[in-house]
Each structure stands twice: as C-alpha cells, then as structure tokens.
Amino acid sequence: MLRKLAIAALALILLGPSTMLMGVAVLMNPAANGACTATATGLTVGSVPDSLKATAGDGTTLTLNKAQLTHAATIITVGSQINGVTRDGVQIALMAALTESTLRMLANTSAYPQSADYPNDGDASDHDSLGLFQMRPQSGWGSVKDLMDPAYQVKAFFGGPTGPNYPSPRGLLDIPGWQSMDKGQAAQAVEVSAYPDRYRNYEPVAQTIIDTLTAPTASNSGEPNAAIPETSRIVFPLPEGTWVLTSPFGYRTHPITGARTLHEGTDYAAPDGKPIYAVADGIVTLAEYSEAWGGHLVIDHTVDGKPVSTGYIHMWKTGILVAVGQKVTAGQHIGDVGSSGQSTGPHLHFEVRPGGGQAIDGDKWLKEHGATSQNNTVDMDTSSACTSEPQTEQTTPATAPAAVDVSCEAN
C-alpha cells in the first residue's frame, strides 16, 4: 500500500504543484479509501466512487468528481461525530457546500495570496471567502490556515459548544429550532447569503450523496450481505383494513414547510399505535429518534438475490420495538404507528432503497413483489386516490378503513 502511495505521489509531483497538493490530500484522506468509519449518527462512509451523477430540484443534472465526493465524505464523517448533529444536519451541510462552492475547496488569491499554498480545487474571488462553505476570515470564521482545512470548515459550519467559533459566528447547532426548519432555511441561517433560496435546490443532490457514500443500510457494492438470507416473502407493513395511502412517492409541496421537494417515501395513514411490520426477513441497521424524522428504522434485506433496504419513519420513541443488529422476519411487529417528527397526523412513512441508495416508489415495489397481509391471507392492493405531482389517477384501496381520515395534504 505504501509503495502504491509513493508511486501515486511521484506522479502527482510530475503533474505540477497544484495538482500535487490536492491529490496528496485526497490520497491521505481516509474517506477516499475503502475503509469504513462508524459515526455517531449511524452513517458510515464507505468507498468513494470516481464520479456521481445527481439531479437537483430544478431538474439540472450534476456530475461530481472524486475530489468533490471526498469533500462530501469529510462533511459526513466529521459532522456525524459531533454531538447533536443528525442525518438531516449532515444533509443541510452538504446542501450549503454544494451551493457555496459545488463541494470544492476554493482558494482566494485576490484577498489572500497565501491561500494558494494550501491544498485547493481552484481559485475564487467572492469578497474574502474561502473553502467549501465560503467562510470569511473578516467575519470571524477563522484564519486563512484554518479555513483552508476542510475538517475545520465542517466543524465551524456545525458550531455548537464544541465548535471552534462558539458562540459567534453561529453554526447550525447554534440556530434555535434548526431541526424543525426547512433544510434550505437552516442552511441560510448559517450562511446568511444574499440569495437565501438557492440552498433548497440541492436537497435531492445532498440526499443522493449520503445514500451513495454511506452504508447505514445495505452494502454500496450492490452485492447482498452474506449475513442476510434471501427473504421468503414480502409482507405489507401495516395490518389489513387499517390504512390508506395519503401521499405517494414523488415531488410534492411539503405540508409543513411549503417547499416543493421530492417525497422519497410513501405515506400510509393509520390509527396511532397500529403495528408496523417488517416487509421481509432482514437485519435492523438503524434504530434512532430525531426531531425531523421522529422514530426511524432501517432494515436490510436480500430480495431476488439483491440487497435492498426499507425504512419506517415517524414512530414515537416508545414505538420502536427492535434494535440495531437484530434479525427480523417478514411480518414481524417492529414498531407502532406514530406522528413524531415533521408529521401532521398518525401515519407510516415507508421507503425502499435498492442497495441502500436512491429511493424508489415503495408502493409500486410492494405491488410488484406481491406483498401479502401479515397473516398471509390476501394480496394487498396498494393503490390510492392521492397522487404526487407527476402521477395520474389511482383508485382508493379496498383495504382502506372507513375510520381513517384521508387527506392528500397531510403527513
């Protein structure tokens, strides 16, 4: 390994000083290598791909390179090790860095010629701003040396009692109620930009980055985990006759923030306390509670020989009935319906992520895999009268209970 690093470093020297500085930083960054690093949020950074395509909220496709993704891995790793930072917090930081610098460590030689002496991805000239988050020494964020260090910038962005600038300038953890804010608004609260609406556009890109670089769920390799046996059947996650689909997968106007965002799951309204079932045999890889998501479970499965992860969200703290590492079977009672986090009423937010990556339409996936009721007596009709923006008419399911209040705006 050391011999390979030496050869690579020699090649970088031959390519020139600027390339050498950035390249050596990438080579020596653990996030750029295959080792996984466990973090406080449950996010684990795995191998960093050479490139990644992601679609922004306005439909623009971005192609991120290895250096940009390595910086993203640094944000995830450092942020996840800070007490109080959740998965949402990491996503907000990525949104901010994507907006400010497109995930590049930018020098600013017009304001600080010495900034070019540090590893960088290019030169910018916005006031005296530096680095991933375009932080300004004149505003008290740190020295040039500090701000040309990606890890320092991440710590400064999150702030909090252990942050390098506490209590001012304020980082994300210093913003009262940031957990319940729209993610774009939370990013703006830290950055205080003259263009406050830009951050929201990168929310789906940040989500794609997290899904791709981390492994809180299935293996990023696309190969099934040998410890997870092939599932025997697919079960609908709620009891027959207790639910109705109220908000499908797809773009929608968020019922709480009012922002148009990608709804990465399917919402099934059901009475508070109704049981939630594991849809397949698997292993619990995430069991946590956060302000935004409330109770949140992720289970890894092997379905048709391929890894897939399912998510179950908005349970009360007391409604989480399984723990990380626990093996579960299809139809096992894993939690109870709640209305915690950003929720307007009792429901299950259900997600499906093949390989633990980009979310797909979970309702469609259940139907394609012939999901049955928990007692295995009936195939579940998973269609609904409610639609997201790109979808067309669907019919109310025969299994929807008359007692459940159906609202396409809720949840």
Phi and psi in degrees as a GROMACS rama.xvg file:
@    title "Ramachandran Plot"
@    xaxis  label "Phi"
@    yaxis  label "Psi"
@TYPE xy
-62.7826  -37.105  LEU-2
-63.19  -40.8015  ARG-3
-63.6804  -41.1132  LYS-4
-64.1896  -39.3367  LEU-5
-63.7777  -43.0446  ALA-6
-63.7199  -43.8644  ILE-7
-64.148  -40.5033  ALA-8
-64.2148  -39.2415  ALA-9
-62.3713  -42.8328  LEU-10
-61.7752  -39.1774  ALA-11
-66.1477  -37.773  LEU-12
-61.3927  -41.3231  ILE-13
-66.2581  -28.147  LEU-14
-78.2398  -19.2073  LEU-15
128.12  159.727  GLY-16
-61.5514  -44.3317  PRO-17
-63.7129  -46.5739  SER-18
-63.1399  -37.9108  THR-19
-62.1051  -45.1989  MET-20
-61.1689  -46.4758  LEU-21
-70.5028  -41.0159  MET-22
-65.9774  -41.9458  GLY-23
-64.7713  -37.2522  VAL-24
-61.7421  -40.9364  ALA-25
-66.8554  -43.129  VAL-26
-62.0878  -39.4712  LEU-27
-88.5627  -5.37714  MET-28
-80.6366  121.408  ASN-29
-56.592  -28.6573  PRO-30
-66.1199  -21.9169  ALA-31
-84.937  -10.9805  ALA-32
-102.917  -178.74  ASN-33
-81.1303  -9.38328  GLY-34
-68.0119  139.854  ALA-35
-93.8695  143.662  CYS-36
-123.042  116.53  THR-37
-71.4076  144.531  ALA-38
-132.562  168.251  THR-39
-66.508  -28.0527  ALA-40
-84.149  -6.13793  THR-41
92.9201  -6.5214  GLY-42
-78.1326  134.284  LEU-43
-126.432  117.853  THR-44
-78.2995  124.275  VAL-45
-101.218  -146.679  GLY-46
-70.7884  146.437  SER-47
-99.0811  122.209  VAL-48
-70.7787  165.177  PRO-49
-70.1937  -30.121  ASP-50
-157.32  162.657  SER-51
-151.118  131.809  LEU-52
-100.443  137.664  LYS-53
-145.978  151.237  ALA-54
-107.316  127.788  THR-55
-80.3003  173.296  ALA-56
-63.33  -27.7633  GLY-57
-87.1104  6.2149  ASP-58
91.7506  -5.40149  GLY-59
-70.6834  136.285  THR-60
-96.5474  127.26  THR-61
-107.406  142.434  LEU-62
-115.419  112.711  THR-63
-96.267  138.005  LEU-64
-93.9425  -178.861  ASN-65
-60.0618  -43.1414  LYS-66
-63.3464  -43.9212  ALA-67
-62.9062  -42.2392  GLN-68
-69.4369  -30.8234  LEU-69
-66.4414  -39.1711  THR-70
-64.5649  -38.8218  HIS-71
-61.3465  -40.9868  ALA-72
-63.0491  -36.6077  ALA-73
-64.3632  -42.8378  THR-74
-60.0605  -44.6067  ILE-75
-64.9418  -48.0675  ILE-76
-66.4398  -50.8592  THR-77
-66.8193  -45.4151  VAL-78
-61.6082  -39.8382  GLY-79
-69.2389  -16.89  SER-80
-92.6598  0.849474  GLN-81
-95.3093  126.389  ILE-82
-59.4822  128.064  ASN-83
100.354  -13.4982  GLY-84
-86.1029  124.269  VAL-85
-101.949  178.768  THR-86
-57.6641  -40.7068  ARG-87
-61.6861  -39.2226  ASP-88
-61.7221  -41.5023  GLY-89
-62.7545  -42.2397  VAL-90
-63.2885  -40.4083  GLN-91
-61.3764  -42.482  ILE-92
-63.1747  -41.9917  ALA-93
-63.3966  -41.5018  LEU-94
-59.1278  -41.898  MET-95
-65.6081  -45.5697  ALA-96
-68.0164  -36.2812  ALA-97
-62.6369  -41.42  LEU-98
-71.4181  -44.8067  THR-99
-75.7667  -38.2859  GLU-100
-138.873  4.67066  SER-101
49.2419  43.1224  THR-102
59.3515  42.135  LEU-103
-121.095  141.925  ARG-104
-82.6693  103.533  MET-105
-101.909  127.683  LEU-106
-78.5427  175.031  ALA-107
-149.072  81.5555  ASN-108
-72.3396  -20.8325  THR-109
-68.9979  -33.4892  SER-110
-95.207  -37.6524  ALA-111
-139.322  89.3584  TYR-112
-54.3495  -31.9871  PRO-113
-69.5008  -13.5829  GLN-114
-64.5067  -23.411  SER-115
-71.586  -13.4203  ALA-116
-77.4171  -10.1438  ASP-117
-103.657  155.314  TYR-118
-52.5126  130.006  PRO-119
-151.663  165.792  ASN-120
-109.696  10.4764  ASP-121
148.715  178.093  GLY-122
-117.379  132.349  ASP-123
-125.076  175.256  ALA-124
-147.662  36.2334  SER-125
-86.4404  102.706  ASP-126
52.2122  -124.389  HIS-127
-117.904  31.483  ASP-128
-75.2662  147.79  SER-129
-138.813  150.574  LEU-130
76.8687  -165.702  GLY-131
-59.5813  -44.0101  LEU-132
-101.777  8.69399  PHE-133
51.5684  51.7744  GLN-134
-83.8134  146.305  MET-135
-109.189  124.209  ARG-136
-56.0806  -37.8827  PRO-137
-65.8302  -20.287  GLN-138
-92.9401  2.05828  SER-139
91.9289  12.2063  GLY-140
-73.2842  -24.632  TRP-141
152.868  177.124  GLY-142
-79.2318  171.108  SER-143
-58.5183  -44.938  VAL-144
-58.91  -44.8132  LYS-145
-59.2982  -50.4776  ASP-146
-77.0797  -9.41239  LEU-147
-92.8305  11.2689  MET-148
-107.639  112.808  ASP-149
-55.5648  -41.892  PRO-150
-64.2014  -39.18  ALA-151
-62.0658  -44.4899  TYR-152
-60.2061  -40.5153  GLN-153
-62.4966  -46.1356  VAL-154
-62.0784  -38.9076  LYS-155
-67.5991  -39.4031  ALA-156
-61.8321  -42.9441  PHE-157
-78.2384  -32.9576  PHE-158
60.9297  -131.539  GLY-159
81.4468  178.806  GLY-160
-57.5456  -28.0544  PRO-161
-97.6733  3.28226  THR-162
-72.1797  158.837  GLY-163
-70.8113  -16.3445  PRO-164
-119.389  9.13165  ASN-165
-55.1493  132.201  TYR-166
-97.7679  2.47193  PRO-167
-148.295  140.023  SER-168
-64.2619  152.443  PRO-169
-75.3351  134.668  ARG-170
-94.4454  -177.996  GLY-171
-57.9897  -43.1356  LEU-172
-68.352  -13.1039  LEU-173
-92.4181  -2.87231  ASP-174
-89.393  114.695  ILE-175
-60.1526  129.333  PRO-176
73.0974  19.2847  GLY-177
-59.5473  -29.591  TRP-178
-62.9786  -29.6251  GLN-179
-98.7963  0.307367  SER-180
-77.2804  157.591  MET-181
-57.7549  139.644  ASP-182
-60.3329  -37.6095  LYS-183
-64.9585  -39.5472  GLY-184
-65.4653  -37.8747  GLN-185
-64.4359  -42.3911  ALA-186
-62.1008  -42.9141  ALA-187
-63.8895  -33.9363  GLN-188
-62.1174  -29.6961  ALA-189
-85.1297  -47.5622  VAL-190
-77.0974  -29.3966  GLU-191
50.5032  56.7239  VAL-192
-84.7532  155.399  SER-193
-74.1222  -9.85017  ALA-194
-124.945  76.4045  TYR-195
-69.385  -16.8895  PRO-196
-92.0776  0.813693  ASP-197
-73.2372  -31.9779  ARG-198
-65.2052  -37.4974  TYR-199
-58.1799  -31.0574  ARG-200
-60.3422  -26.0128  ASN-201
-97.9719  8.46612  TYR-202
-59.6231  -48.4928  GLU-203
-66.5947  -29.371  PRO-204
-67.2601  -44.8903  VAL-205
-61.2822  -39.1047  ALA-206
-64.6707  -42.1796  GLN-207
-61.9135  -40.1788  THR-208
-61.9775  -47.3006  ILE-209
-60.8133  -45.5719  ILE-210
-60.7381  -36.7077  ASP-211
-80.3099  -41.7155  THR-212
-86.2159  -19.5721  LEU-213
-108.878  161.356  THR-214
-132.908  57.2943  ALA-215
-77.7137  -9.59807  PRO-216
-122.539  -123.754  THR-217
-76.0154  166.136  ALA-218
-64.3535  135.648  SER-219
-71.0419  -7.82981  ASN-220
-76.1502  -14.1912  SER-221
83.419  -2.38998  GLY-222
-98.3644  140.374  GLU-223
-64.8399  145.653  PRO-224
-71.0309  127.13  ASN-225
-62.1872  -23.1959  ALA-226
-78.6289  -10.5523  ALA-227
-108.22  107.143  ILE-228
-70.168  158.325  PRO-229
-57.6339  131.95  GLU-230
-71.9059  149.422  THR-231
-86.5578  -26.3668  SER-232
-162.436  168.203  ARG-233
-114.057  128.782  ILE-234
-117.049  140.648  VAL-235
-67.2257  141.17  PHE-236
-76.3145  -2.83377  PRO-237
-131.308  156.026  LEU-238
-64.4497  147.257  PRO-239
-57.0569  135.044  GLU-240
79.3477  12.9266  GLY-241
-117.854  -3.94646  THR-242
-133.617  164.98  TRP-243
-147.438  140.097  VAL-244
-74.9887  121.814  LEU-245
-111.868  -22.837  THR-246
-149.278  106.658  SER-247
-75.2585  174.37  PRO-248
-66.2803  139.316  PHE-249
135.386  178.015  GLY-250
-70.6215  141.123  TYR-251
-156.856  169.355  ARG-252
-87.0679  118.947  THR-253
-60.8867  128.231  HIS-254
-66.8844  -16.7271  PRO-255
-105.294  -47.8508  ILE-256
-86.9309  -22.5546  THR-257
80.2971  0.969816  GLY-258
-84.5396  148.382  ALA-259
-86.0923  111.238  ARG-260
-136.472  165.121  THR-261
-78.2673  120.598  LEU-262
-85.6076  107.903  HIS-263
-86.4811  5.1708  GLU-264
-135.198  -169.372  GLY-265
-123.174  130.737  THR-266
-98.2688  125.663  ASP-267
-115.287  111.846  TYR-268
-71.6958  137.674  ALA-269
-157.141  156.679  ALA-270
-60.239  144.375  PRO-271
-54.9165  131.784  ASP-272
91.7023  -6.59794  GLY-273
-64.6999  145.887  LYS-274
-68.4004  145.73  PRO-275
-110.759  133.758  ILE-276
-109.688  146.79  TYR-277
-65.8927  132.455  ALA-278
-78.0233  -15.1706  VAL-279
-159.012  166.655  ALA-280
-60.6735  145.361  ASP-281
176.623  -167.458  GLY-282
-126.963  133.446  ILE-283
-72.4869  124.014  VAL-284
-114.257  -10.1945  THR-285
-149.667  130.576  LEU-286
-146.689  100.593  ALA-287
-147.53  171.271  GLU-288
-130.904  129.805  TYR-289
-136.587  163.851  SER-290
-64.2853  -37.5991  GLU-291
-79.5767  -45.6437  ALA-292
-92.7971  -22.4886  TRP-293
70.4932  -145.472  GLY-294
-67.8989  131.933  GLY-295
-139.823  121.072  HIS-296
-118.571  142.865  LEU-297
-129.056  133.668  VAL-298
-125.661  133.116  ILE-299
-92.6176  139.678  ASP-300
-134.321  166.765  HIS-301
-118.878  115.143  THR-302
-125.597  124.159  VAL-303
54.754  36.4925  ASP-304
78.6206  5.78087  GLY-305
-125.443  149.123  LYS-306
-74.5217  141.608  PRO-307
-148.645  143.831  VAL-308
-117.109  142.785  SER-309
-120.982  144.49  THR-310
-120.708  146.156  GLY-311
-134.052  120.391  TYR-312
-132.818  153.852  ILE-313
88.2584  17.5078  HIS-314
-71.3634  153.856  MET-315
-69.9275  163.877  TRP-316
-56.179  -39.1988  LYS-317
-77.0821  -7.23984  THR-318
-94.1895  2.92786  GLY-319
-91.5726  113.594  ILE-320
-109.598  1.88102  LEU-321
-130.24  167.935  VAL-322
-127.23  159.923  ALA-323
-58.3029  134.433  VAL-324
92.6933  -10.4826  GLY-325
-77.8399  135.078  GLN-326
-83.5756  136.242  LYS-327
-126.977  162.065  VAL-328
-116.404  157.238  THR-329
-55.7751  127.604  ALA-330
89.2291  -1.03504  GLY-331
-71.2765  140.627  GLN-332
-72.8265  108.715  HIS-333
-109.174  -16.1095  ILE-334
-171.37  179.955  GLY-335
-126.256  144.642  ASP-336
-59.6795  136.41  VAL-337
-141.316  -164.473  GLY-338
-146.87  45.2992  SER-339
-92.415  166.67  SER-340
72.5115  -151.824  GLY-341
-80.6391  88.7328  GLN-342
-143.752  146.124  SER-343
-108.597  3.46028  THR-344
173.637  164.489  GLY-345
-59.2722  126.309  PRO-346
-169.317  166.936  HIS-347
-107.955  123.66  LEU-348
-93.4308  115.175  HIS-349
-113.56  132.042  PHE-350
-124.976  149.756  GLU-351
-128.906  127.892  VAL-352
-133.068  98.855  ARG-353
-58.3142  128.252  PRO-354
67.6004  11.2315  GLY-355
76.1925  12.3125  GLY-356
-102.169  -128.626  GLY-357
-61.0648  134.67  GLN-358
-69.9139  146.913  ALA-359
-123.743  176.231  ILE-360
-68.1011  105.059  ASP-361
-67.9176  -35.3728  GLY-362
-63.5937  -43.0244  ASP-363
-65.1057  -40.4808  LYS-364
-61.7645  -43.5569  TRP-365
-60.1956  -43.4988  LEU-366
-65.5382  -43.6775  LYS-367
-63.3746  -28.6906  GLU-368
-98.0902  13.2135  HIS-369
61.5784  43.9224  GLY-370
-56.6724  133.773  ALA-371
-110.876  168.01  THR-372
-68.7945  165.133  SER-373
-59.2483  -35.3292  GLN-374
-87.1882  6.49899  ASN-375
64.7518  31.7603  ASN-376
-104.434  -18.0956  THR-377
-150.11  142.8  VAL-378
-72.9261  136.365  ASP-379
-89.7348  124.727  MET-380
-80.0081  114.864  ASP-381
-105.299  22.1586  THR-382
-84.9184  170.845  SER-383
-154.523  163.331  SER-384
-84.8902  -13.907  ALA-385
-96.2072  145.135  CYS-386
-135.097  151.856  THR-387
-84.107  175.676  SER-388
-57.993  -41.5109  GLU-389
-81.8119  -5.47181  PRO-390
-101.064  165.064  GLN-391
-115.455  -164.425  THR-392
-64.0141  146.211  GLU-393
-138.057  163.604  GLN-394
-104.423  151.099  THR-395
-64.963  131.958  THR-396
-66.6548  146.133  PRO-397
-64.6974  -22.7267  ALA-398
-88.0823  -0.799609  THR-399
-70.4308  130.207  ALA-400
-79.2622  140.486  PRO-401
-63.1739  -25.1225  ALA-402
-79.2215  -15.4433  ALA-403
-82.0404  130.593  VAL-404
-75.9767  115.409  ASP-405
-95.747  122.505  VAL-406
-144.189  121.264  SER-407
-69.8791  -17.8947  CYS-408
-85.9075  -20.4551  GLU-409
-82.9242  161.439  ALA-410
